[in-house]
Amino acid sequence: MKSVAQTTESRVYSNFPIIITLQFHAFTLPFRDIKANFSNIGIGIGTEWRLNNTANWVQQVNLIWYHNKALGNGIASCTQAVWRPGFGGDGYGELKAGAGYLYSFRPNKALRQVDGKWVSSGHRGKGMLTIPIGASLGFNLRNAENLISNFVSYQFLLVKGYNKSIPIVPETLIQVGTRVHF
């Protein structure tokens, strides 16, 4: 006879958790003007799956939107390989790098001169390749229902193709988020 009992053991890592983030965006070199990030807010949603049995190597995918009045709003989709070592107990760190696509909307109408008059160029924004590199610190909260991980992350983005005079531009994201494993 086989019996089944309810377990009191807390949940562990599961593939495809929901990752929700609050983003703070800036057009700056790494660690230069941290205060500037907090005037440009956004949100993100994503997921991940393990690349090894211990889940300290994972692959993440994220969709991010941010508002930036001076530079223009942006929508980014990216994937990153993440190394997540534990710090004893339920603390952990992350190092991540990957590639993505950023569509940046123009903050104002784009104009061009035709026969001495300025007319709309019709372009609302442009898509660009981006390389995100980041580091995070987090803490796992375990209960019998779910594994919830809260974290803060700093991402440095190299964006290619912003304009002809500056082929690669630096942008940063400060992220505060949670990852919920069901």
N, C-alpha and C positions, 0 to 999 in steps of 0.2 A: 504494500500500500504506500502511495506517494502522498506527501503532505506539502502544502505550500504555506509559508508564514510571511507576514509582513516584516520587512527588515527596518532596522533603525539606523543602518549604516548610511552616512551622507553620500550624496551624489558625487560622482567623479566626472572627469572630462567626457564630453560627448561631441561628436562632429556636428557642424552646422549650428552653433549657438547664434543668437541674435546679438549683434554688437551695435550699440547706440552711442553716438558721441556728440558732444557740443564742441564746435570748432571756433578757434580764434585765429584769424588770418592776418598776415602782414607781408608787405613787399620789402624785404630786408635781408641782410646777411645774417647767418646764425648768431644768436645771442647778442645782437647789436642793439635793437630797440624793442625789448620785450614788451614794454608798456604800449607800443603801437598796436600790438596784436589785439588788445582787448577792446578796441573800437570797431572791430570788424568781426561780427559773429556769424556762425553758420551751424549746420547740423549734418550728421552723417549716419548711415546705416550700413551694416555689413555682416559678414559671417566668416568662418574659417573651418579648416579641416586639418586633422593631424597628418604629419608626414612620417612619424615614427611611433612606435608603441608607447613610449613614455609621454608623448604629446609635448615635448619641449622644443620640437620643430613643427611649425604649422604654416599653412598658406592662408593668407587673408585676402578677401576682396571687399572693397568698400566703395560706396557711392557717397560723395560729399558735395554739399552746396554751401557756399559762403556769400555773405554780403560785404562788398567793399565799395564804398561811395567814390573814393578817389581813383582806384584802379579799375573798377568794374567788377560786377558779381561773377562768380565762377561755379561751374559744375565739373567735378573731377571723378573719374572712375579709375581705380588703381588696384593692383595686386602686389602683395609683398610677402616675401619669405620671412618668417619670424623665428628667431631663436629665443626661447623663454626659459632661462635658468631660474631655479627656485632659490630663495634666500633663507631656507629653514622655516619651519612653520608654514604659514600660508602666504608669505610675501614672495614676490617674484619681480624680475626685471625682464625687459625685452630689448633686443636689437633687431631692427628690420630694415629691409631694402627691397626695392622693386621697380616697377614701371607703371605708367598710367597715361591717361589722356585727359587733358584739361581743356574745357571750352570756356573761354573768358569773354564775357559780354563787355562791350564798350561802355564807359561811364557816360559818354555823350554821343550825339550823332557824329558819324564820320562824314566829313565833307571833302570835296575835291573841286578844283576850279575848272570850269568849262566856259570858254568865251568870256572870260573876265568876271564870271559870276560863280558864287559858291553854291554847289548843289550836293544833295545827299549821295553818298557813294553806294548806299544800299546795304552795306555790310554791317551786321549787328554785333559781330564778334568774330572770334577765330579759335580754331582748335589747335592745340599744341601738345607735343610729347612732354611728359614730365617724369622725372626720376625722384621718387620720395625715399628719404633715408631718415630713420627715426630711432628714438630710444624711449622706453616707458618704464614706469614703476607702478606696481599694482598689488592688490591684496585680495585673496579669495575668501569669500564668506560662504560657509558650507552649512546646509541644513538638510533635512530628510527629503525635501521636495526638489531643490535645485542647487546648482553650483552657480554662484554669482561672483563675478570678478570686477572690482572697481579699479580704475587706473587713470593715470595722467600720462600724457605722451607729448613729446616734442618732435615735430617733423620738419625737416629741411627739404625743400623741393627745388630741384633744378629744372627750369622750364625752358624748352628750346623753341625758338621761332617767335618770340614776343614781337620783335621788330627787326629791321635790317641792320640798324646801327648797333644793337646789343643782341647778339644771337642767343645768349643764355642768360636768364635772369634768375635771381634767388628769391624764393618766397618761403615763409615759415607758417606752420600751423601749431598752435598749442591745443591739445585735445584733452577733454575730461570725459570719461565714458564708463560704460558698464557692459559686461558680456554675460549673457544669461544662457546657461546650458539647461535644456529641458529634459 
